[in-house]
């Protein structure tokens, strides 16, 4: 009890810093200045009936949750489905994928009062948290209100185990009795058990990310973009890039042009607030480019198409010969490798794929992806693949087979969730 009291007091002491954080982030991402009340549990009058609540931190988790959300909407059409995110980009992705079929809210900060107000409003009969986020007050509230809590596609690294173990006393009862853990791998399940999770409630279901469905029209969209922008040109994508990776991609592209002088690079920064910064980089380097938002058509002299729109990344992949997935040449931890692989596009990635190390390892082992250490390695690999159609087809086919072999996590997860929905 003293530890819980200390934690609750500490969370309230950090409130001024949370507000400053929102204001500061709001300068570059205006979405952080909007709907601030939701982050403290203030919203509309409570929902008319109990809901199913799914939490997905940001864009990647929302995308991973999409098959589950669609399945829940189909199975329980009369039950409100609340989706919470932490980031504005996650909110935008929820709107793009599900429109008005779900209710979106920002997840409350882990303040006792904010969490209570959120539960009073959302009235969840079930809480599903994608992957792993351990919030003592939120978990405690689930236990107090007897709301079943499911950690879906749950994972925990060895490094995280040591950190989480210090927090366990804050929600030991909930962890041992009230949480259903749907772990990605047997190793993840073992680590959760070592933290005190109830063995009878800890299951290995696999990674739901493999169960995603591509939009049925995505192939035709990619073909249309290719015909419009690069009909007879080699085309590669550098996607979800972070600061430092745009420079690496442009350095690589300069070398690629020595062997493929008509190659076109589609450069897609991860965060929309960085679009102007990357455009300025292209200007400073004197690189001929067009922006996707302008809908301008690339000329033979155009070297880069700047992907400065939201929701089109899959279309860019569908148009590409080769894809580099960012967040991996810098210490971010990598981003979703499965989307380009599902489109039979060979993937190049950097060495930092800690966010989904098992997926990266699987794709490298089957030959669908290759890890490079730096921009020079990126240039060499992309240049080779652009000139070898047979190798691209071999890697693309291997990737698709790997995805098919690892599907099924959604059905296993639903088998755990269905009995918990009243």
Protein Blocks (a to p, Z undefined) as FASTA:
>chain_A
ZZmmmmmmmmmmmmmmmmmmmmmmmmmmmmlmgoklmmnopacdddfbdcdddddfblml
mmmmmmmmmmmmmmmmmbccddddfbfklmmmmmmmnmmmbccdddddfbfklmmmmmmm
nopabdcdehjaddfklmmmmmmnopacddehiacdfklmmmmmmmmmmmmmmmmmmpcc
ddfbfklmmmmmmnopafklpccebjfklmpccdfklmmmmmmmmmmmmmmgccdddehi
aehjlmmmmmmmmmmmmmmmmbccddddfblklmmmmmmmmmmnopacddfklopacdfk
lmbdcdfbehilmmmmmmpmbdcdehklpcnnpaafklmmmnopacdddfblkkmmmlmm
mmmmnopaccdfblklmmmmmmmmmmmmklmmmmmmmmmmmmmmmgojlmmmmmmmmmmp
ZZ
